[in-house]
Amino acid sequence: MERGAIYRRLGVEPIINGRSTFTILGGSLMPPEVLDAMREAAECFVDLVELQDAVGRRIAELTRNEAAFVSGGAAAGLFLSAAACMTRDSGDGTLRLDELDTLPREFVIHRAHRIPYDLAIGLAGGRLREIGREDGTEEHELRDALGPGTAAVLYVPKAYLAPAVLPLDVVVKHAHAQGIPVIVDAAAQLPPVANLWQFGQAGADLTLFSGGKALSGPASTGLILGSARYIERLAPNAAPLQRLGRPMKVGKEDLIGVLAAVEWYLRQDQAGLDRRYGEIVDGFVAWGRDRDDVVVTREELGEAGQPTPRVRIQLNRSSPGARDELLAGLRATRPRVDLLPDGDDAFYVAPETILPTEETIVMRRLAEELDARVKAYSGAGAVD
């Protein structure tokens, strides 16, 4: 059967993904080992609480953490982590809306670390308290923000933001001095594989990863790794219990699938993957040398700051809107290609989601769209 036929039957044309492991494009593609494990998991019933505990123990062992919990995506992991931190001193650890005013509810976050997904904090009843500026943060700003009403510090370890924020060890030192936990949202911070344990070793109490990005597990899963004290506080608020986290359900197939994904990921030849990604990027750079309507360069960090190279393509002599027309054209015509815009007249090609031989297709489609559109805007904007 033709790849993608199941989508075409519904009138949905598949996409060549040069944007990276974005949820809106389905995250990543699951390897056969993960699909086989999920298929086997679907063949019988099981107690989900028992399975969650068993999968958590195995993932903790694999990732060198005290404990682990599988959530319904990384954003759900942030919600559950917020609940665990807010209820860290309550009797049974259950988050109840009518008790919010009795709990620590403030989550300290660097201004430069604000992300769309921190909405999950508010969903749990928490409140964000920003410190610092977009271009820097002073240590006293963190100290002054911490207090009895602080539930946790939320930290987002993107390499390109490092100059604007305090180092993680400084954050951990001041937070732990007052008994306040630190949550690291590392949803897309793989590779390197060592991140699975290094944030915990650096003192983070809870670290979040997406199950459906570099891990190549189910897109609807996330990992919460860290301290047993806080991991134990997650379950009372999560599915399958009838608690506030019930809508963020994780099925038996998801639990087995993300475990298989972790096992698969730890077996990968990361050096080999790095070489493949580099070859794809260098191929695009070489392609760009033969064109005078683009400038193609290699960048060493991926969209989330992970050490994965990518291609940046800048349009030459384009008029306003030409880049957006180009990207729209790439998506409109089969084979459809999706790329990540940058600024007003540039875009990125990420190698990690491009399948073998697809880079040739992307180059051909780019050439077609450039020839059809961008050259029309050269010079003063008139067509010769």
N, C-alpha and C positions, 0 to 999 in steps of 0.2 A: 504494500500500500504506500502511496506517495506520502512523504513526510508532510504533516500539516493538514492532511485531508479531513481529519475530524473537525477542524476549525472551519475549513472551507465549506463543509456541508451546512454550516450555520451562517455562511456569508461573511465570515471573518477571515481576512487574509493574514497569515503569519508574517512576522517581521524579522529581518536580520538585525540583531541587537548590537549596535556599536556604541550604545550609551553607557553600558555597564549593568551591574546587578540591581537595577531599580525595581522596586515592587510593582510599579505601574506596568512594567513589561513582563512581570512574572518572576522576578528575582533571577534565579539561575536555572540551569537544566540539571535534573537529577540523574546521576549515573545509574547504570543497570543494577549495581549492588543495592542502592537505596530503593529503587523501584521493586526489586525482587523481595526485599525485606518487608516493604509495605504491603505487597500482594499477599505474602505469607501471613502477615499480621491480620489481614482482613478475613481469614478463614475460620476464626473462632472467637468466642466471647472471652472476656477477661475482666477481672476487677481493676478498674482504672486507678484507684488509689494505690493498690499494691503495685501496679505496673509503673506508675509515676515514681514511686519510691525506688523501685528496682532500677529503672532507667537512670534516675538521678544518681544513685550510688555508682553505677557503671561509668557514667559520663564524668563524675567527679574523679574517679580513679584514673580515667584516661587523660584528663586535663590537669591533674595534679592539684586539685582543689579539695577543700574539706567537704563540700557538698555542692549539689547542682539541682536545678529544677527546670523543667521544660515548660515554656509559656507559649501562648498563642500569638507568637511574633515578638519582636524586640520591644515594640511600643507597649504591648500587654505586659512584658517583663518590667518595664518602667512603672506601669501602674501598680503591679504587685509589689515591686520593690518599695515604692512609696508607701503602700499600705503597711508593709512589714516594718519600715522605719518609724512610721507614725505610731504604730502599736507596740513598739519594742518593749515598753514597760507595762503594757496592759495585761490583764489576767490571762485571757485565752488567745490573744493575738488577732482577734476578729475585728475588722474595721466596720464600724457602724456609724451611719450618717448622723444619728441623733447624739453621738458622743464626740463629734469632731472638736467641739470647743474645749474638751478636756484633754486634747492630745497636742503634742508638738506638731505644728503644721507648716512651718517655714522650711523651704528648700533653698539653700544658698547656691547661687550659680554665677559664674563669671559672665559679664555682659557679652563677651566674645563667644561664649559657649551656648548662647540661646539658639535653639533648634526648633523646627516645627513640631517635633515629637514631644517636646516638654509639656504639651497640652495634657499628656497623660497624668502629669502631677496634679493639675487642676481637676481632672476627672476623679481622682482619688480624694479630693477635698483639700489638697495641699495648696500652698501659696509660694510663688517664687520670689526670692529677694536677690536682686542683682548687685554684684560688686564690680568695681573696676570700670574701665573704659574699653572701647573697641581696640585701642592701641596699647593698653597696659593696665596692670593692677598692682597695687601696693599691698604688702603683707599685712599692714595694720587694718586695711579694709576688710580682710577676711576675719581677723581677730574681732573686730568691732561688730561684725554681723552675726557671730555665733553666740548662742545663749540658750536658756532653758526652753525657748519656743522653737528651737531649730530641730527639725526632723532628720535632716541629712544635708550633705553637700553633694551636688550633682556635678560631675566632671566629664567633659567630652574630649577625649585625647586625640585630637586631629593635629598632625605635625605642623601644618602651616599656621596654626593658631598659637603655637608655643610662645612667641614674643609678647602676646597680649594677655597671657594668663600666668598664674603662679604654678610652679612645678608640682606634680602630684605628691611628691614626698613632703613638700611644705604644707599642702592642703591636709594630708593625712595627719601630720604632726599636730596641727592646731585643732583639727576636728576631734581626734582621738583624745587629746588632752582634756576635752570636756565630755567625753563619752558619746560623741556624735559620729554616726556612721558616714561612710563615703560611698556613693554609687558612681561607678564608671560606666557611661553609655558608650560602649565600643562596638555598636551594632555592625558597622562596616569595617572594623579595624582588623581584618584578616586579609592577606598575610601581614606580618609574619605569624607563623603558627605559634610561636612562643608567647604571643599576646594572650593565649588561652589561660596561661598561668602567671604571666609576669605582673599583671595588674594586681592580682591577689597577693603575690609575693611582695609587691610594693606597698601593701596595706589597705587596698580597696576592700570593703566589706562585701560588696555585691558588684559583679561585672556582667554587663549585658552584651550578648551577641545575637545577630540574626541567624536563624537556621537556614535561611534560603538565599544567602548571598554566597560568599566564598566557600562555605561549608557544603553547598549544593544539596541541602536537604529540602524538606517541604517548605514552601514559601510562607506557610501559615504558622511557622514555629520560630521560637527564640530560645536562647539559653540564658539562664541566670546562674552564675558561678560565684562561689565565695564562702563566706563564713557560715558554719552550720547554725549558729545562733540566729542569723537572719533568714537563711533558707528555710528553717523550720517555721518561721512566721509567715511564709508565703502560702503554704497549703491551706490554712484556715480561710483564706480569702479567695481561693481559686476554684475553678471547675474541677471535678464534677459536683462540688458542694453548691448549695443554693445560697451563695454569697455574692458580694458585689462584683467579683471577678468571673461569675458564671458565664456571661456572654462571650468571654475570651476562651472558648473551649478548645481543648487539645484532644484529638481522638487517639485511639489505640494505634492506628496506622501512622499517625504523625509522631507519636512517641517512639515507635520502633524505627521509623524513617529517619528521624534526626539522630538517633543513636548510631544507626548504620552510616549516616553521613559523617559523623565525628570520626568513627573508625576508618572510613574511607579517606577522609581528609588527612588524617595523621599518617597514612601510608603514602601520600603523594610525594613525588619528586619535585620539591619546590624549585630547586635549581633548574631543573628541566623546564618547568613552567615559565620561569623567569626568562630563560633563553628563547622559548617560543614567543612570549609576549614581546621581547625585544626585537626579534626578527620581524614580527608583524609591523611594529612601529617603524623600524628602519626601512621596511619595504614601502610604507607610505611616504616617508621622507624622500626616498629615492624617486618615487612616482612624482612628487611635487617639484623636483628639480627640473622636470621637463615642461613645466607649465609656468606661464608668466602672469596668470590671473590669481594665483594663490601663493602664500608663503607657508610651508609645512615644516613644523619643528617638533622635536621630541621633548616631552616633559617627564620628569622622573617620578612624580607623585600622581596617584589616582584621584578621583573626584572627592573621596573622603579623606585624603591625605595618606592613604596606604602606599607602601613602596612598590607600586605597580606602574610602569611607564605607560604613557598614552600619547596620542598624536594631537597636536593643535594645528588647525588649519585656518589661516587668516585670509580673507578675501582682499584682493587688490582692486582699487578703482571701482568699488561698488557703490551704488546709491542706497539711500535709506530703505530698509526693508528687503534688500536683495538677499541677505543671508536667510531671513525667515522664509522667503519664497523658495530658496534653494532647498531648505530642510523640508518644507511642505511638499515640494516636488518629489523628494526622495521617499517620503512616506506614501505618496499618492499612487505611485506606479509600481506594479509588480516587476521584479522582486522589491518589496518595500524595505527601506532602510531607515533606522531611527538613530540619530546622533544628538549629542548634548550641546546646546548653544552656549556661547560664552561672549559676554559683552554685546556689542551691536553688530559686529561683522566677522565673528569667528565661531568655531565650533570644535568639539573634541571627537576623536574616535578612540574608544577603549578596546584593548585587545582581548580582555579576559572573557568576553561573551561572544566573540567571533569564532565560529566553528571553522575547522580546516577547509580551505579553499574559499571561504566567504570573503576574505579580504580582497580577493581578485574581483569579486562581484561588487563590493563596495567601491573600489577604485573605478570600475567601469561605470557604475551608476553616478558617481560623483562627476566623472568626465562628461557624461551625457547631460547632467543638469547644469554644469558649469558652461558647457558649450551652448546650451539652449537659453540660459538665463543671464549669467554673470557678464558675459561678453557684451550683452546688449546695454549694459550700464557703464562700459568703459569710456574713458575720456570724459566728455561733458555730459554723457548720458544719452547721446543719440546713437541710433543704430546705423551703421554704414550701409 
